[in-house]
Every structure is written in C-alpha cells, then in structure tokens.
Amino acid sequence: MSLRFKLVFFAPKPHTAEILSMLFKQCPNVLGKIGQYEECAFITPGVGQFRPGSGAQPLTGQPGKLEHVDEDRVEIVVNDLGDKVQLRDAISHLKEVHPYEEVAYDVYRLEDV
C-alpha cells in the first residue's frame, strides 16, 4: 500500500533552489510528483530565528547571539511505497544537501478522501 507524506523544511533563501534541484535529481519519482506533474513545491518566504549554543557551528551568526535569517518554508509531497523507506531516504538526502548544521523539518501524512 502506498503512502503520501508532505515534507516541510526551512532553508536560507539563497539556497532554496539548489536544495530543491538536488532533491528532485536524487529522488525523481518520490519527491514533488503529483499526478502528471513533477518537481512540485510550495515556497513561502519568512524569517527564521535561532540562538546557536556554545558548541554550535552555525552557517550564519555566532554562538550565544540571537540571529534572524530570511528563509523559505518549502513544502513537497513524498510518494512512499508504504514502508517509509522513501520518506527516510528523502529526509537523509535533505540533511546531506542542506547547508544548516541542524535541519528543521516536519513530516505530515496525507490522506486520500
């Protein structure tokens, strides 16, 4: 039984297109495919906030100082064969290509109604 999920992640604006391109290249039939459409994504601009801890190595900012970064919220569909292998692979690929030390992401299961 196949499952569908929505993977939502947050990326610094200058990196969003590159992250999506790499993900779609690595998982072409799994990520962003909706019917006869490929590489589908919804991107919303926003501002992320974080304070890196003393042991952190942030892409932007300094440990201990509050940072605000222009980011995109990116939503893409994950088509899974039912065992969540494709979902786990997609998250693994996201962590590999994302520039942040800690990648913020959410996963939602989609239901057909």
Kinemage of the C-alpha trace (Angstrom):
@kinemage 1
@onewidth
@group {chain A} dominant
@subgroup {mainchain}
@vectorlist {calphas} color= white
{ca met a 1} P 0.000 0.000 0.000
{ca ser a 2} L 1.477 3.340 -0.999
{ca leu a 3} L 1.530 6.318 1.354
{ca arg a 4} L 1.866 10.027 0.726
{ca phe a 5} L 3.537 12.490 3.039
{ca lys a 6} L 4.230 16.198 2.963
{ca leu a 7} L 7.791 17.123 3.859
{ca val a 8} L 8.157 20.704 5.067
{ca phe a 9} L 11.566 22.237 5.653
{ca phe a 10} L 13.080 25.664 6.130
{ca ala a 11} L 16.024 26.903 4.060
{ca pro a 12} L 18.016 30.108 3.807
{ca lys a 13} L 16.671 31.944 0.749
{ca pro a 14} L 19.877 31.822 -1.333
{ca his a 15} L 19.992 28.002 -1.004
{ca thr a 16} L 16.357 27.016 -1.667
{ca ala a 17} L 16.573 26.467 -5.437
{ca glu a 18} L 19.778 24.444 -5.154
{ca ile a 19} L 18.369 22.244 -2.374
{ca leu a 20} L 15.195 21.542 -4.383
{ca ser a 21} L 17.151 20.840 -7.561
{ca met a 22} L 19.378 18.326 -5.802
{ca leu a 23} L 16.454 16.634 -4.034
{ca phe a 24} L 14.428 16.303 -7.241
{ca lys a 25} L 17.502 14.905 -9.008
{ca gln a 26} L 18.158 12.330 -6.266
{ca cys a 27} L 14.521 11.260 -5.790
{ca pro a 28} L 12.750 11.968 -9.125
{ca asn a 29} L 9.700 9.720 -8.748
{ca val a 30} L 9.412 10.117 -4.996
{ca leu a 31} L 9.582 13.865 -4.308
{ca gly a 32} L 7.312 16.527 -5.752
{ca lys a 33} L 5.360 14.272 -8.123
{ca ile a 34} L 1.625 14.952 -8.201
{ca gly a 35} L -0.220 13.108 -10.968
{ca gln a 36} L 1.333 14.093 -14.291
{ca tyr a 37} L 3.307 16.978 -12.721
{ca glu a 38} L 6.890 16.742 -11.477
{ca glu a 39} L 9.110 18.888 -9.251
{ca cys a 40} L 6.098 20.426 -7.490
{ca ala a 41} L 6.811 22.537 -4.413
{ca phe a 42} L 5.176 25.350 -2.488
{ca ile a 43} L 7.574 28.008 -1.220
{ca thr a 44} L 6.659 30.690 1.308
{ca pro a 45} L 9.102 33.406 2.427
{ca gly a 46} L 9.596 34.178 6.093
{ca val a 47} L 12.100 34.981 8.810
{ca gly a 48} L 13.715 32.272 10.923
{ca gln a 49} L 15.068 32.920 14.402
{ca phe a 50} L 17.629 30.953 16.405
{ca arg a 51} L 20.308 31.322 19.067
{ca pro a 52} L 23.219 28.919 18.457
{ca gly a 53} L 24.511 27.102 21.528
{ca ser a 54} L 28.143 27.291 22.642
{ca gly a 55} L 29.118 24.150 20.708
{ca ala a 56} L 27.262 25.069 17.520
{ca gln a 57} L 28.897 25.914 14.203
{ca pro a 58} L 26.162 27.991 12.533
{ca leu a 59} L 26.129 28.849 8.836
{ca thr a 60} L 25.166 32.393 9.888
{ca gly a 61} L 25.652 34.179 13.180
{ca gln a 62} L 27.655 33.389 16.290
{ca pro a 63} L 27.106 31.076 19.262
{ca gly a 64} L 25.162 32.784 22.027
{ca lys a 65} L 23.768 35.573 19.842
{ca leu a 66} L 20.181 35.700 18.611
{ca glu a 67} L 20.050 35.545 14.811
{ca his a 68} L 17.298 36.336 12.281
{ca val a 69} L 17.588 34.929 8.750
{ca asp a 70} L 15.475 35.328 5.611
{ca glu a 71} L 14.285 31.795 4.915
{ca asp a 72} L 11.831 29.892 2.763
{ca arg a 73} L 9.312 27.384 4.042
{ca val a 74} L 9.325 24.637 1.421
{ca glu a 75} L 6.565 22.019 1.116
{ca ile a 76} L 6.922 18.953 -1.110
{ca val a 77} L 4.987 15.706 -1.489
{ca val a 78} L 6.763 12.424 -0.750
{ca asn a 79} L 5.358 9.356 -2.511
{ca asp a 80} L 6.256 6.301 -0.435
{ca leu a 81} L 5.724 2.633 -1.287
{ca gly a 82} L 4.324 2.024 2.203
{ca asp a 83} L 7.324 1.053 4.292
{ca lys a 84} L 8.589 4.643 4.809
{ca val a 85} L 11.914 3.794 3.146
{ca gln a 86} L 11.405 6.520 0.538
{ca leu a 87} L 10.428 9.018 3.253
{ca arg a 88} L 13.538 8.209 5.302
{ca asp a 89} L 15.701 8.421 2.165
{ca ala a 90} L 14.230 11.825 1.294
{ca ile a 91} L 14.996 13.149 4.796
{ca ser a 92} L 18.505 11.703 4.612
{ca his a 93} L 19.102 13.411 1.244
{ca leu a 94} L 17.697 16.677 2.640
{ca lys a 95} L 20.178 16.560 5.523
{ca glu a 96} L 23.045 15.881 3.098
{ca val a 97} L 22.319 18.826 0.767
{ca his a 98} L 21.065 21.379 3.300
{ca pro a 99} L 23.630 23.954 4.479
{ca tyr a 100} L 22.383 24.108 8.089
{ca glu a 101} L 24.063 22.091 10.817
{ca glu a 102} L 20.598 21.197 12.201
{ca val a 103} L 17.857 20.952 9.573
{ca ala a 104} L 14.392 21.984 10.749
{ca tyr a 105} L 11.713 19.860 9.064
{ca asp a 106} L 8.220 18.472 9.638
{ca val a 107} L 6.501 15.432 8.155
{ca tyr a 108} L 2.731 15.135 7.709
{ca arg a 109} L 0.901 12.040 6.492
{ca leu a 110} L -1.571 12.829 3.717
{ca glu a 111} L -4.895 11.065 3.477
{ca asp a 112} L -6.954 10.411 0.356
{ca val a 113} L -10.562 11.435 0.909
